[in-house]
Amino acid sequence: MGRLEAFDVAKAIGLDGVQVSLGSAADDMKLRRREIQEAYLRKAKSSGVAIASLAIGELNRVPFKSDPRTVEWVRDSADAAARLGCRTILLAFFGKNDLRGDPDGRAETVRRLRQVAPSAEKAGVVFGIESWLSAEEHVELIDRVGSPAVKVYYDVANATKMGYDVGKEIRFLGKRGLLCECHMKENGALLGEGKVDFRAVRSALAAVRYSGWVQIEGARRKGLGLIPAYQKNLSFLKRLFGSSQ
């Protein structure tokens, strides 16, 4: 959430990279500023931890589907991501930005994505939609936008919670070239100790030849600190992706 100390924490865990926040409404999305970007680039270099991707979590509170300020934020994030050397920008559609049961909100989201997509296309980056929608609903929305710069940011825990077939959805999106990045996540448990079928996740990602970043999110057991929890999560993922199908 906009703190350079995250790179030191990531290094202590042993992670390859971190997903950084564009900012908040309160700080006017500070990562849009060149001097802040330079500070992040210096920290990434000195720590040896890459800037993997960019996220705009504030959209959960200040919704892209209705608040006019967000169009500028999302448009500007394309140039910020390009300067930071990462390709994916997570656009969060939860909380006040939830698209379920909101056809007007989806229509406005499509209209606004059409406005900002050319910026992403020009910068060579991708806007990744993370939401409660099914894979089929995501594809329907993206087809209406009509831009190769809009894809799906897939969260395996959210999909599992919604009752979707995670392996089937990953294959469905991956074969259409619409899978831009993934959250390896559990709620209230370490990876491999919760409800997500990670073997199905691994098999599906291999089937579509996915080779991008995977980001660990949540996945903490009660009473276990962040660093030891994420070291266990990292070890699990290395075993998972290093093993045969």
N, C-alpha and C positions, 0 to 999 in steps of 0.2 A: 504493500500500500504506500508506495512512494518513499521508502526508507532505504538509504544506501547500505545500512547495516545488514540488509537481507543477503547481500553478496557474501558477507563473512559467515552468516549462519549457513548458507548453502555450501560454502567451502568446508565448514566443520562437518556437515552431514556427508559430503562427498558427491554432491550433485554436479551435473555438467552445466546446468544453466538455471535461470530463474525467469519467471514470467513477471513483468513489471507493470505497474498501474500507470495509466495516463494521468491520474490525479482525481480530484474531487471538485464539486461545484465550489466548495469553500476556497480552494487554492487556484481556481480557474484553470483546471487541468494543466498543472505546472509543467508536465513533461513535454508540452508543446513549445516551451521556451528553449532556445538554443543553448544557453548556459547550463541549464539543468541536464539537457541531453549530453553535453560534453562531460559533466560530472559523472554521469552514469557510464559513459564510455571509458573514462579513466578508471573508474572503480572496477568495471568488468575486466579491463586489461590487467590491473594490479592484482586482482583476486584470482584470475584464471577461470572465472565463472562467467559463462556466456549470457547475453541477453537473448533468451529463447523466443519470447513473444511478448506482445503488449495486450493489456486488457482494460476495458472500461466498465468496471463493476458498478460505478455510480449510476449507470442506466437503470439499475434496479430501483433506485430511489427517484431519479430524475428521468422519466421514461422517454426513450427514443420515439415511441409511437405517438407521443402527444406534446412533449415540451419542445418549443422551437429552438432552445439553446443547443440541443443535442446534435442538430444537423452540422453546425460548425465544429463541434467537438469531434464528431466522427470523421468529418472531412479532413480536419487538420491531423488526425491521428495517422493518416496514411503517410504523410511526409515525415512525421515523427518516427514511425516504424522504419521507414527507409533509411533515415539518418542513423538510427540505432542498429541497423544491420539485421533486423528481423523481418519475417515475412507475414506473420499472422497477427491479426487484431481481434481479440475476443469481444464480441458485443453481447452483453448479458440481457436476457429477457425473462427476468423473474420478478417477484414482488409486484411493484406498481407497473412494471413493464411486461407482465405476463400476457402472452398472446392467446391462451386457451379461451375459448368461448367469446372471443372478441373479434368478429369479422371486420368491424370498422377499424380497429387497431391494426389488424393485419394489413388491410388495404392501405392505411397511412404509412405503415412500415415499408411496404413495397414502394410506395411513392417516394419516400425519403431515401430508401436505398438506391433507387434509380438516380436520385440527385447526387449522392456521394460516391457511387461506384466508379465514375470516371476518374476520380482522384486516386482511388486504389489501383485502377488499371494503369494509370500513368506512372505511379510510384512502384509498380511491380509487387504490390502486397495484396493480402486477402482479408476481407471482413468475414469472421467466423461467427455464425449465429449459434448461441447456446440457449436452449429453451426447453420447456416441457413438451414440445411438439414431438410427434412421431417422425420417423425418417421420411415417410411418405408425405406428411404435412410440410416438413421442411423443404422437400423437393418441389412441392406444388408452389410454395411461396417463392423459392429461388427461381423457378421457371418464369414466374410472373415478373421478377426483377430483370431477368435476361442479361446478366453480366457474369463473366467468368471470374470476377473478383469477389463474388459472394458465395460462401460455402458453409459447411456445418462444423461447428466446434462440438465434438461428441463427448458427452459425459456418461461414463458407464454406470455410475451409481444412480444418477437421475433417471436414466433409461430403465434400469432395473426396478427402481421404485415405482415407475409408471406401469410396470408390467410388460414392457416391450421385450422382444427377443433380441438381446444385444448382439449376438453373433450374426443373426440375419440382417439386422439394421446396418451393422458395419459393412457387411458385404454389399448390401443394397446401395449405400452411399459411396463406398470405395470404388465399386465398378463404374459408377457415374463420374468419378473424379471429384466428388464433393466433400471428401473428408479432409479437412485442413489441419486439425490437431485434436488431441484427445486428453481428457482428464482421467487419470487412474485414481479412483476415489472410492471411499467407503464412508459411511456415517456412523461414528461411534465405535469403530473397529479398525484394526490394522488391515492393510491389503492382504487378502487371502484368508481373513478370519471373519468376513462378513457375508453379505448376501450376493455379491457379484460373482458370476462364473468367469473367473479370469482365464481359465483354460480356453473357454469359448472365445473370449476377447483376443487372446493370443493367436488362436487358429484363424480367426476372421481377419485380423490385421495382416497375418502372413499371406492369406489367400488373396488379398487385394494389393499385396506388395507395398504396404504402408511403410515409409522410412522416415517420417518426420518426428518431431518432439512428442513425448508424452509427459504430462505434468501431474505430479502428485498433489492431490488436494484432499483436505480433511484427513481421514484415515488415522485417527488417533484414538487409542484406548484410554479410558478413564484412569487417571493417576500416572500416566506415562508422559514424560516431557516431550517437547517438540523434537529436539535433536535425536534422542534415542528412538522415538517413534518413527521418524523419517529415515533413520539409518536402517531400521528393520524393514520399512517399506521399500527402500532402495534395494536392499538385499533380496527381497522377494521378487522384485521386478527383474533383477539381473538373473536370478534363477529361472524365472518364468520365460524370459525372452531368449535365454541362453540354452534352454532345454529343447529337445526334439518334440515334435507334435505328437 
